[in-house]
């Protein structure tokens, strides 16, 4: 068993303004290339333009806030409690339309696409910390269960 707390690894910042940061939790070597995982934070008003995940199928699991995910003509607002499956080669964009950072776990199988995240420059910015502030409970996004 491996316990992988967020905040224990380097945070990589996508090399364009207002884009996401990613902490690689599981890389290709950790799981024999079978899967990889990253904790991704998108700043308030930030986005990740349309992209695909190479040879990887991706699971996106929102932790905080609400994300708008687009694939072709289809778009979904997703929040904690939802899992999004993105097929190999599927092109998506992800947008944070809120006024606070949102975070998600991305799981990739096989692990190939994690190298793209790991190639982003290492961030030293405090706002790239993996535990962004939670929006207030009762905001329509983070409802108590």
N, C-alpha and C positions, 0 to 999 in steps of 0.2 A: 504494500500500500504506500502511496505517496500523497502527502497532504500538501496542497499548493495554495498557500494564502496569497491573496492579492496584496500588492505592496512589497513583495519580496524580490522582484526582478526589475530590470531596467524598463523604463517607459520610452517607447518610440513614438515620435511625432511625425505624422504625414507631412511631407515637405510642401505644403501650400497653406495659405491663411484659412483659419477657422475650420480646419479639418480635424479628424479624430486623432486620438493617441491610443496606443495599444501596448499592453504589458503581455508579453508572451509567457504563458504559464506552462504549456507543454509544447516542446518543439519536436522536430523529426527524430532526433536522437533519443528523446525521452520515451517514446512509445513505438520504437522500431519503424517509424514512418507511417504507422497505421492511422494515427489521428494526431491532431494538434489542437490547442486551445489558446485563446487570448481574451483578456479582459479589455474591452474597448470603451473609451469615453468620448462622446461627441459634445463639444462645448455648446452653450446656449446659442441658438441661431446657426449652428454649424452643420456641415454635411459631408458626405462622401459621394462624389459624382458617380455616374454609372460605371460599373466595373463587373467583371466576372471573377470567379475564384479558381481559374485554371482547371486543373484536373480534380479539384476538391469539390465534394458536396459539402454544404455548410448548414449548420444549425445555428440560429440566432435566438438567444434567450435574453430578453430585456430584464435588467435588474432594477433600474430606477427610471422613472419618467416615461414619456411616450415618444416613439419614433414613427416617422412616416417612411415606409419602405415601398419603392416602386419597382415593378418588373414589367416592362412593356407598357401596355395600357392599364394594367392592374395595379392598384395601390391599396395599402392597408395601413391603418394606424395600429401600432402594437404597443403593449404595455406589459408590465410584470404579470406573470400568469399565462403568457402565450409563448409558444415555441414556433419559430418560422423555419421551414425546411426549404433550402434553395438548392435546386438541382445542379449537377455539374454543367458548367457552361452558361448557366442562367445569368443574364445581365441585370443588375439591380443598382438602385441608388438609395441612400439612406439620409434622411434629413431630420434634424432636431429643430422643430418650430417653437420650442418652449423658451422660457427666459432663464433656464437653469441647465447645468450639464446633465446628460443622461448616460447611462452605462448599460452594457450588455456583455454577455459571454458569447464568443463565437467559437464553435467547435467545427473542425475541418477534418474530413476523411476522404482520401488519404491526406497526409499532412502537407503536401507540396506548397500550398499557398501561404503557409505560415512564414516562409522565407521572404515573401514580399513585405509582410509586416515587420519582420526583424531587420529588414534592410533600411527602414526609415531611420532618420537620425535619432539618436538618444536625446530625450528631452530632460532638461533640468528644471523646467517651469513647475512651480508649486501647484498651479491649477491643473497639471496633468496627473495629480495624485489619483490613485485608483478608487477612492471612496468619496465621490462628489456629494455635496449636500443633497438631502432628500427634499423634494417638494413637499409642501404641507399635506398632511393627511386630509382627505375630504376635498381635494382639488379635482376630483373626477378621474384622476389617473391612478393614484396610489390609495385605493380604498382598503380599509381594513377588511380582513376575511373572517 
